[in-house]
Amino acid sequence: MIKTFKSRETERIFSRQRSDRIPEEVQRIALRHLRTLDQSVAVQDSWLPMPNGAAGVSLYSVAIDEQWRICFEWREGQIYNVEVLDGHCG
């Protein structure tokens, strides 16, 4: 379950509000991925682990397309700091 969002724009997409900063097609796909994330109870194989995680925090990303990604933290079965990013997580 998603507990927190790192960006207001990502939270807007999740709430089915339009973002002026993210392309419409990216928003449509991101919403689908965000809904899947919110329903998740375990780390999935389709999520890519990020090498820069802090102690006790696992960072992951999900590709939206070749340019855009959803990045987030996985802690104790919960999802935190979710953000749609243009480029790579970091």
Jmol script that loads the backbone (N, CA, C; Angstrom):
load data "model"
ATOM      1  N   MET A   1       0.837  -1.173   0.000  1.00  0.00           N
ATOM      2  CA  MET A   1       0.000   0.000   0.000  1.00  0.00           C
ATOM      3  C   MET A   1       0.887   1.243   0.000  1.00  0.00           C
ATOM      4  N   ILE A   2       0.503   2.230  -0.794  1.00  0.00           N
ATOM      5  CA  ILE A   2       1.229   3.494  -0.845  1.00  0.00           C
ATOM      6  C   ILE A   2       0.895   4.299   0.411  1.00  0.00           C
ATOM      7  N   LYS A   3       1.947   4.680   1.136  1.00  0.00           N
ATOM      8  CA  LYS A   3       1.783   5.479   2.353  1.00  0.00           C
ATOM      9  C   LYS A   3       2.065   6.957   2.114  1.00  0.00           C
ATOM     10  N   THR A   4       3.115   7.255   1.313  1.00  0.00           N
ATOM     11  CA  THR A   4       3.462   8.659   1.077  1.00  0.00           C
ATOM     12  C   THR A   4       3.893   8.866  -0.370  1.00  0.00           C
ATOM     13  N   PHE A   5       3.743  10.112  -0.813  1.00  0.00           N
ATOM     14  CA  PHE A   5       4.199  10.527  -2.131  1.00  0.00           C
ATOM     15  C   PHE A   5       5.318  11.538  -1.951  1.00  0.00           C
ATOM     16  N   LYS A   6       6.317  11.453  -2.808  1.00  0.00           N
ATOM     17  CA  LYS A   6       7.422  12.397  -2.754  1.00  0.00           C
ATOM     18  C   LYS A   6       7.101  13.671  -3.531  1.00  0.00           C
ATOM     19  N   SER A   7       6.214  13.552  -4.504  1.00  0.00           N
ATOM     20  CA  SER A   7       5.851  14.733  -5.295  1.00  0.00           C
ATOM     21  C   SER A   7       4.334  14.918  -5.327  1.00  0.00           C
ATOM     22  N   ARG A   8       3.963  16.177  -5.331  1.00  0.00           N
ATOM     23  CA  ARG A   8       2.545  16.534  -5.416  1.00  0.00           C
ATOM     24  C   ARG A   8       1.950  16.090  -6.754  1.00  0.00           C
ATOM     25  N   GLU A   9       2.747  16.183  -7.823  1.00  0.00           N
ATOM     26  CA  GLU A   9       2.259  15.795  -9.151  1.00  0.00           C
ATOM     27  C   GLU A   9       1.889  14.314  -9.188  1.00  0.00           C
ATOM     28  N   THR A  10       2.698  13.474  -8.558  1.00  0.00           N
ATOM     29  CA  THR A  10       2.408  12.037  -8.519  1.00  0.00           C
ATOM     30  C   THR A  10       1.146  11.773  -7.717  1.00  0.00           C
ATOM     31  N   GLU A  11       0.991  12.468  -6.614  1.00  0.00           N
ATOM     32  CA  GLU A  11      -0.218  12.307  -5.804  1.00  0.00           C
ATOM     33  C   GLU A  11      -1.454  12.757  -6.582  1.00  0.00           C
ATOM     34  N   ARG A  12      -1.313  13.805  -7.383  1.00  0.00           N
ATOM     35  CA  ARG A  12      -2.429  14.265  -8.220  1.00  0.00           C
ATOM     36  C   ARG A  12      -2.837  13.177  -9.216  1.00  0.00           C
ATOM     37  N   ILE A  13      -1.854  12.568  -9.858  1.00  0.00           N
ATOM     38  CA  ILE A  13      -2.145  11.492 -10.815  1.00  0.00           C
ATOM     39  C   ILE A  13      -2.874  10.357 -10.112  1.00  0.00           C
ATOM     40  N   PHE A  14      -2.372   9.948  -8.948  1.00  0.00           N
ATOM     41  CA  PHE A  14      -2.989   8.856  -8.192  1.00  0.00           C
ATOM     42  C   PHE A  14      -4.432   9.189  -7.817  1.00  0.00           C
ATOM     43  N   SER A  15      -4.695  10.472  -7.551  1.00  0.00           N
ATOM     44  CA  SER A  15      -6.045  10.924  -7.184  1.00  0.00           C
ATOM     45  C   SER A  15      -6.921  11.219  -8.401  1.00  0.00           C
ATOM     46  N   ARG A  16      -6.396  10.868  -9.589  1.00  0.00           N
ATOM     47  CA  ARG A  16      -7.101  11.064 -10.854  1.00  0.00           C
ATOM     48  C   ARG A  16      -7.344  12.533 -11.189  1.00  0.00           C
ATOM     49  N   GLN A  17      -6.382  13.358 -10.779  1.00  0.00           N
ATOM     50  CA  GLN A  17      -6.400  14.764 -11.150  1.00  0.00           C
ATOM     51  C   GLN A  17      -5.332  14.956 -12.216  1.00  0.00           C
ATOM     52  N   ARG A  18      -5.532  15.907 -13.082  1.00  0.00           N
ATOM     53  CA  ARG A  18      -4.597  16.139 -14.185  1.00  0.00           C
ATOM     54  C   ARG A  18      -3.373  16.908 -13.703  1.00  0.00           C
ATOM     55  N   SER A  19      -2.219  16.496 -14.177  1.00  0.00           N
ATOM     56  CA  SER A  19      -0.973  17.210 -13.918  1.00  0.00           C
ATOM     57  C   SER A  19      -0.599  17.999 -15.162  1.00  0.00           C
ATOM     58  N   ASP A  20      -0.213  19.250 -14.984  1.00  0.00           N
ATOM     59  CA  ASP A  20       0.218  20.072 -16.114  1.00  0.00           C
ATOM     60  C   ASP A  20       1.684  19.844 -16.453  1.00  0.00           C
ATOM     61  N   ARG A  21       2.411  19.174 -15.578  1.00  0.00           N
ATOM     62  CA  ARG A  21       3.857  19.000 -15.746  1.00  0.00           C
ATOM     63  C   ARG A  21       4.267  17.666 -16.360  1.00  0.00           C
ATOM     64  N   ILE A  22       3.336  16.746 -16.454  1.00  0.00           N
ATOM     65  CA  ILE A  22       3.642  15.408 -16.955  1.00  0.00           C
ATOM     66  C   ILE A  22       2.744  15.127 -18.156  1.00  0.00           C
ATOM     67  N   PRO A  23       3.316  14.603 -19.268  1.00  0.00           N
ATOM     68  CA  PRO A  23       2.507  14.329 -20.467  1.00  0.00           C
ATOM     69  C   PRO A  23       1.306  13.415 -20.173  1.00  0.00           C
ATOM     70  N   GLU A  24       0.227  13.680 -20.876  1.00  0.00           N
ATOM     71  CA  GLU A  24      -1.034  12.943 -20.669  1.00  0.00           C
ATOM     72  C   GLU A  24      -0.862  11.426 -20.800  1.00  0.00           C
ATOM     73  N   GLU A  25      -0.159  10.977 -21.836  1.00  0.00           N
ATOM     74  CA  GLU A  25       0.049   9.535 -22.037  1.00  0.00           C
ATOM     75  C   GLU A  25       0.836   8.927 -20.875  1.00  0.00           C
ATOM     76  N   VAL A  26       1.818   9.641 -20.375  1.00  0.00           N
ATOM     77  CA  VAL A  26       2.601   9.170 -19.228  1.00  0.00           C
ATOM     78  C   VAL A  26       1.698   9.075 -17.999  1.00  0.00           C
ATOM     79  N   GLN A  27       0.837  10.050 -17.817  1.00  0.00           N
ATOM     80  CA  GLN A  27      -0.091  10.030 -16.682  1.00  0.00           C
ATOM     81  C   GLN A  27      -1.019   8.816 -16.726  1.00  0.00           C
ATOM     82  N   ARG A  28      -1.497   8.508 -17.912  1.00  0.00           N
ATOM     83  CA  ARG A  28      -2.420   7.369 -18.059  1.00  0.00           C
ATOM     84  C   ARG A  28      -1.744   6.068 -17.644  1.00  0.00           C
ATOM     85  N   ILE A  29      -0.526   5.853 -18.122  1.00  0.00           N
ATOM     86  CA  ILE A  29       0.212   4.632 -17.790  1.00  0.00           C
ATOM     87  C   ILE A  29       0.635   4.660 -16.334  1.00  0.00           C
ATOM     88  N   ALA A  30       1.068   5.821 -15.850  1.00  0.00           N
ATOM     89  CA  ALA A  30       1.488   5.947 -14.448  1.00  0.00           C
ATOM     90  C   ALA A  30       0.342   5.607 -13.507  1.00  0.00           C
ATOM     91  N   LEU A  31      -0.862   6.057 -13.822  1.00  0.00           N
ATOM     92  CA  LEU A  31      -2.008   5.747 -12.965  1.00  0.00           C
ATOM     93  C   LEU A  31      -2.200   4.240 -12.843  1.00  0.00           C
ATOM     94  N   ARG A  32      -2.100   3.546 -13.950  1.00  0.00           N
ATOM     95  CA  ARG A  32      -2.243   2.086 -13.925  1.00  0.00           C
ATOM     96  C   ARG A  32      -1.172   1.458 -13.026  1.00  0.00           C
ATOM     97  N   HIS A  33       0.082   1.906 -13.166  1.00  0.00           N
ATOM     98  CA  HIS A  33       1.164   1.375 -12.329  1.00  0.00           C
ATOM     99  C   HIS A  33       0.976   1.754 -10.861  1.00  0.00           C
ATOM    100  N   LEU A  34       0.539   2.974 -10.597  1.00  0.00           N
ATOM    101  CA  LEU A  34       0.328   3.415  -9.213  1.00  0.00           C
ATOM    102  C   LEU A  34      -0.774   2.613  -8.539  1.00  0.00           C
ATOM    103  N   ARG A  35      -1.824   2.291  -9.267  1.00  0.00           N
ATOM    104  CA  ARG A  35      -2.903   1.474  -8.702  1.00  0.00           C
ATOM    105  C   ARG A  35      -2.401   0.072  -8.376  1.00  0.00           C
ATOM    106  N   THR A  36      -1.544  -0.479  -9.247  1.00  0.00           N
ATOM    107  CA  THR A  36      -0.944  -1.788  -8.979  1.00  0.00           C
ATOM    108  C   THR A  36      -0.051  -1.718  -7.750  1.00  0.00           C
ATOM    109  N   LEU A  37       0.772  -0.679  -7.657  1.00  0.00           N
ATOM    110  CA  LEU A  37       1.629  -0.510  -6.476  1.00  0.00           C
ATOM    111  C   LEU A  37       0.798  -0.456  -5.203  1.00  0.00           C
ATOM    112  N   ASP A  38      -0.277   0.307  -5.233  1.00  0.00           N
ATOM    113  CA  ASP A  38      -1.108   0.471  -4.046  1.00  0.00           C
ATOM    114  C   ASP A  38      -1.716  -0.844  -3.573  1.00  0.00           C
ATOM    115  N   GLN A  39      -1.934  -1.767  -4.483  1.00  0.00           N
ATOM    116  CA  GLN A  39      -2.524  -3.067  -4.152  1.00  0.00           C
ATOM    117  C   GLN A  39      -1.473  -4.103  -3.735  1.00  0.00           C
ATOM    118  N   SER A  40      -0.206  -3.776  -3.896  1.00  0.00           N
ATOM    119  CA  SER A  40       0.870  -4.743  -3.691  1.00  0.00           C
ATOM    120  C   SER A  40       1.102  -5.043  -2.214  1.00  0.00           C
ATOM    121  N   VAL A  41       1.416  -6.311  -1.959  1.00  0.00           N
ATOM    122  CA  VAL A  41       1.749  -6.737  -0.599  1.00  0.00           C
ATOM    123  C   VAL A  41       3.138  -7.357  -0.530  1.00  0.00           C
ATOM    124  N   ALA A  42       3.793  -7.494  -1.679  1.00  0.00           N
ATOM    125  CA  ALA A  42       5.146  -8.058  -1.739  1.00  0.00           C
ATOM    126  C   ALA A  42       5.908  -7.406  -2.882  1.00  0.00           C
ATOM    127  N   VAL A  43       7.221  -7.445  -2.785  1.00  0.00           N
ATOM    128  CA  VAL A  43       8.067  -6.924  -3.857  1.00  0.00           C
ATOM    129  C   VAL A  43       7.883  -7.807  -5.081  1.00  0.00           C
ATOM    130  N   GLN A  44       7.666  -7.186  -6.242  1.00  0.00           N
ATOM    131  CA  GLN A  44       7.427  -7.941  -7.468  1.00  0.00           C
ATOM    132  C   GLN A  44       8.683  -8.000  -8.326  1.00  0.00           C
ATOM    133  N   ASP A  45       8.787  -9.044  -9.126  1.00  0.00           N
ATOM    134  CA  ASP A  45       9.938  -9.214 -10.017  1.00  0.00           C
ATOM    135  C   ASP A  45      10.061  -8.094 -11.043  1.00  0.00           C
ATOM    136  N   SER A  46       8.963  -7.454 -11.400  1.00  0.00           N
ATOM    137  CA  SER A  46       9.002  -6.417 -12.423  1.00  0.00           C
ATOM    138  C   SER A  46       9.557  -5.094 -11.892  1.00  0.00           C
ATOM    139  N   TRP A  47       9.757  -4.993 -10.589  1.00  0.00           N
ATOM    140  CA  TRP A  47      10.328  -3.780 -10.006  1.00  0.00           C
ATOM    141  C   TRP A  47      11.831  -3.908 -10.016  1.00  0.00           C
ATOM    142  N   LEU A  48      12.516  -2.874 -10.451  1.00  0.00           N
ATOM    143  CA  LEU A  48      13.970  -2.888 -10.514  1.00  0.00           C
ATOM    144  C   LEU A  48      14.559  -2.297  -9.240  1.00  0.00           C
ATOM    145  N   PRO A  49      15.382  -3.065  -8.509  1.00  0.00           N
ATOM    146  CA  PRO A  49      16.007  -2.493  -7.306  1.00  0.00           C
ATOM    147  C   PRO A  49      17.039  -1.443  -7.695  1.00  0.00           C
ATOM    148  N   MET A  50      17.107  -0.404  -6.915  1.00  0.00           N
ATOM    149  CA  MET A  50      18.058   0.679  -7.153  1.00  0.00           C
ATOM    150  C   MET A  50      19.246   0.493  -6.209  1.00  0.00           C
ATOM    151  N   PRO A  51      20.465   0.681  -6.678  1.00  0.00           N
ATOM    152  CA  PRO A  51      21.654   0.404  -5.876  1.00  0.00           C
ATOM    153  C   PRO A  51      21.933   1.416  -4.775  1.00  0.00           C
ATOM    154  N   ASN A  52      21.225   2.536  -4.736  1.00  0.00           N
ATOM    155  CA  ASN A  52      21.555   3.578  -3.775  1.00  0.00           C
ATOM    156  C   ASN A  52      20.660   3.600  -2.541  1.00  0.00           C
ATOM    157  N   GLY A  53      20.144   2.466  -2.117  1.00  0.00           N
ATOM    158  CA  GLY A  53      19.284   2.402  -0.945  1.00  0.00           C
ATOM    159  C   GLY A  53      20.058   2.592   0.341  1.00  0.00           C
ATOM    160  N   ALA A  54      19.448   3.289   1.301  1.00  0.00           N
ATOM    161  CA  ALA A  54      20.057   3.465   2.612  1.00  0.00           C
ATOM    162  C   ALA A  54      19.803   2.208   3.448  1.00  0.00           C
ATOM    163  N   ALA A  55      20.465   2.118   4.573  1.00  0.00           N
ATOM    164  CA  ALA A  55      20.304   0.954   5.453  1.00  0.00           C
ATOM    165  C   ALA A  55      18.826   0.797   5.827  1.00  0.00           C
ATOM    166  N   GLY A  56      18.279  -0.389   5.618  1.00  0.00           N
ATOM    167  CA  GLY A  56      16.902  -0.683   5.954  1.00  0.00           C
ATOM    168  C   GLY A  56      15.874  -0.189   4.959  1.00  0.00           C
ATOM    169  N   VAL A  57      16.307   0.459   3.899  1.00  0.00           N
ATOM    170  CA  VAL A  57      15.386   0.990   2.887  1.00  0.00           C
ATOM    171  C   VAL A  57      15.732   0.378   1.540  1.00  0.00           C
ATOM    172  N   SER A  58      14.737  -0.136   0.861  1.00  0.00           N
ATOM    173  CA  SER A  58      14.934  -0.682  -0.476  1.00  0.00           C
ATOM    174  C   SER A  58      14.291   0.261  -1.483  1.00  0.00           C
ATOM    175  N   LEU A  59      15.096   0.752  -2.409  1.00  0.00           N
ATOM    176  CA  LEU A  59      14.598   1.647  -3.446  1.00  0.00           C
ATOM    177  C   LEU A  59      14.310   0.854  -4.713  1.00  0.00           C
ATOM    178  N   TYR A  60      13.187   1.156  -5.356  1.00  0.00           N
ATOM    179  CA  TYR A  60      12.775   0.447  -6.558  1.00  0.00           C
ATOM    180  C   TYR A  60      12.275   1.436  -7.599  1.00  0.00           C
ATOM    181  N   SER A  61      12.207   0.957  -8.834  1.00  0.00           N
ATOM    182  CA  SER A  61      11.604   1.756  -9.897  1.00  0.00           C
ATOM    183  C   SER A  61      10.821   0.858 -10.843  1.00  0.00           C
ATOM    184  N   VAL A  62       9.839   1.473 -11.483  1.00  0.00           N
ATOM    185  CA  VAL A  62       9.014   0.816 -12.490  1.00  0.00           C
ATOM    186  C   VAL A  62       9.050   1.706 -13.726  1.00  0.00           C
ATOM    187  N   ALA A  63       9.365   1.132 -14.875  1.00  0.00           N
ATOM    188  CA  ALA A  63       9.413   1.908 -16.113  1.00  0.00           C
ATOM    189  C   ALA A  63       8.000   2.213 -16.603  1.00  0.00           C
ATOM    190  N   ILE A  64       7.795   3.461 -16.993  1.00  0.00           N
ATOM    191  CA  ILE A  64       6.555   3.865 -17.648  1.00  0.00           C
ATOM    192  C   ILE A  64       6.770   3.779 -19.158  1.00  0.00           C
ATOM    193  N   ASP A  65       7.895   4.327 -19.602  1.00  0.00           N
ATOM    194  CA  ASP A  65       8.332   4.226 -20.991  1.00  0.00           C
ATOM    195  C   ASP A  65       9.854   4.370 -20.974  1.00  0.00           C
ATOM    196  N   GLU A  66      10.450   4.641 -22.107  1.00  0.00           N
ATOM    197  CA  GLU A  66      11.912   4.737 -22.153  1.00  0.00           C
ATOM    198  C   GLU A  66      12.446   5.933 -21.381  1.00  0.00           C
ATOM    199  N   GLN A  67      11.631   6.942 -21.159  1.00  0.00           N
ATOM    200  CA  GLN A  67      12.076   8.170 -20.507  1.00  0.00           C
ATOM    201  C   GLN A  67      11.595   8.292 -19.065  1.00  0.00           C
ATOM    202  N   TRP A  68      10.374   7.902 -18.783  1.00  0.00           N
ATOM    203  CA  TRP A  68       9.737   8.145 -17.492  1.00  0.00           C
ATOM    204  C   TRP A  68       9.731   6.890 -16.621  1.00  0.00           C
ATOM    205  N   ARG A  69       9.852   7.102 -15.292  1.00  0.00           N
ATOM    206  CA  ARG A  69       9.849   6.004 -14.323  1.00  0.00           C
ATOM    207  C   ARG A  69       9.039   6.407 -13.091  1.00  0.00           C
ATOM    208  N   ILE A  70       8.597   5.411 -12.351  1.00  0.00           N
ATOM    209  CA  ILE A  70       8.043   5.628 -11.023  1.00  0.00           C
ATOM    210  C   ILE A  70       9.075   5.082 -10.047  1.00  0.00           C
ATOM    211  N   CYS A  71       9.528   5.920  -9.127  1.00  0.00           N
ATOM    212  CA  CYS A  71      10.515   5.502  -8.134  1.00  0.00           C
ATOM    213  C   CYS A  71       9.854   5.522  -6.758  1.00  0.00           C
ATOM    214  N   PHE A  72      10.278   4.597  -5.894  1.00  0.00           N
ATOM    215  CA  PHE A  72       9.660   4.510  -4.570  1.00  0.00           C
ATOM    216  C   PHE A  72      10.541   3.710  -3.621  1.00  0.00           C
ATOM    217  N   GLU A  73      10.229   3.821  -2.340  1.00  0.00           N
ATOM    218  CA  GLU A  73      10.891   3.043  -1.296  1.00  0.00           C
ATOM    219  C   GLU A  73       9.947   1.945  -0.824  1.00  0.00           C
ATOM    220  N   TRP A  74      10.512   0.779  -0.536  1.00  0.00           N
ATOM    221  CA  TRP A  74       9.749  -0.342   0.011  1.00  0.00           C
ATOM    222  C   TRP A  74      10.279  -0.605   1.417  1.00  0.00           C
ATOM    223  N   ARG A  75       9.420  -0.454   2.422  1.00  0.00           N
ATOM    224  CA  ARG A  75       9.800  -0.694   3.815  1.00  0.00           C
ATOM    225  C   ARG A  75       8.700  -1.464   4.524  1.00  0.00           C
ATOM    226  N   GLU A  76       9.055  -2.606   5.038  1.00  0.00           N
ATOM    227  CA  GLU A  76       8.136  -3.397   5.864  1.00  0.00           C
ATOM    228  C   GLU A  76       6.763  -3.559   5.223  1.00  0.00           C
ATOM    229  N   GLY A  77       6.753  -3.860   3.945  1.00  0.00           N
ATOM    230  CA  GLY A  77       5.504  -4.128   3.249  1.00  0.00           C
ATOM    231  C   GLY A  77       4.696  -2.897   2.869  1.00  0.00           C
ATOM    232  N   GLN A  78       5.290  -1.714   3.023  1.00  0.00           N
ATOM    233  CA  GLN A  78       4.612  -0.471   2.687  1.00  0.00           C
ATOM    234  C   GLN A  78       5.444   0.295   1.666  1.00  0.00           C
ATOM    235  N   ILE A  79       4.795   1.170   0.918  1.00  0.00           N
ATOM    236  CA  ILE A  79       5.465   1.926  -0.146  1.00  0.00           C
ATOM    237  C   ILE A  79       5.454   3.408   0.227  1.00  0.00           C
ATOM    238  N   TYR A  80       6.649   4.018   0.172  1.00  0.00           N
ATOM    239  CA  TYR A  80       6.831   5.404   0.581  1.00  0.00           C
ATOM    240  C   TYR A  80       7.529   6.213  -0.513  1.00  0.00           C
ATOM    241  N   ASN A  81       7.361   7.524  -0.440  1.00  0.00           N
ATOM    242  CA  ASN A  81       8.079   8.470  -1.305  1.00  0.00           C
ATOM    243  C   ASN A  81       7.956   8.133  -2.788  1.00  0.00           C
ATOM    244  N   VAL A  82       6.746   7.886  -3.227  1.00  0.00           N
ATOM    245  CA  VAL A  82       6.468   7.542  -4.613  1.00  0.00           C
ATOM    246  C   VAL A  82       6.541   8.808  -5.470  1.00  0.00           C
ATOM    247  N   GLU A  83       7.236   8.676  -6.622  1.00  0.00           N
ATOM    248  CA  GLU A  83       7.404   9.831  -7.483  1.00  0.00           C
ATOM    249  C   GLU A  83       7.527   9.411  -8.947  1.00  0.00           C
ATOM    250  N   VAL A  84       6.811  10.093  -9.829  1.00  0.00           N
ATOM    251  CA  VAL A  84       6.975   9.915 -11.274  1.00  0.00           C
ATOM    252  C   VAL A  84       8.089  10.859 -11.689  1.00  0.00           C
ATOM    253  N   LEU A  85       9.139  10.300 -12.313  1.00  0.00           N
ATOM    254  CA  LEU A  85      10.307  11.093 -12.683  1.00  0.00           C
ATOM    255  C   LEU A  85      10.613  10.998 -14.170  1.00  0.00           C
ATOM    256  N   ASP A  86      11.080  12.101 -14.693  1.00  0.00           N
ATOM    257  CA  ASP A  86      11.590  12.167 -16.061  1.00  0.00           C
ATOM    258  C   ASP A  86      13.081  11.838 -15.985  1.00  0.00           C
ATOM    259  N   GLY A  87      13.437  10.647 -16.393  1.00  0.00           N
ATOM    260  CA  GLY A  87      14.833  10.214 -16.279  1.00  0.00           C
ATOM    261  C   GLY A  87      14.972   9.145 -15.227  1.00  0.00           C
ATOM    262  N   HIS A  88      16.171   8.973 -14.734  1.00  0.00           N
ATOM    263  CA  HIS A  88      16.461   7.911 -13.777  1.00  0.00           C
ATOM    264  C   HIS A  88      16.258   8.377 -12.348  1.00  0.00           C
ATOM    265  N   CYS A  89      15.942   7.440 -11.472  1.00  0.00           N
ATOM    266  CA  CYS A  89      15.807   7.733 -10.050  1.00  0.00           C
ATOM    267  C   CYS A  89      17.188   8.056  -9.489  1.00  0.00           C
ATOM    268  N   GLY A  90      17.226   8.871  -8.502  1.00  0.00           N
ATOM    269  CA  GLY A  90      18.512   9.178  -7.907  1.00  0.00           C
ATOM    270  C   GLY A  90      18.430  10.086  -6.728  1.00  0.00           C
TER     271      GLY A  90
END
end "model"
wireframe off; spacefill off
backbone 0.3
color backbone group
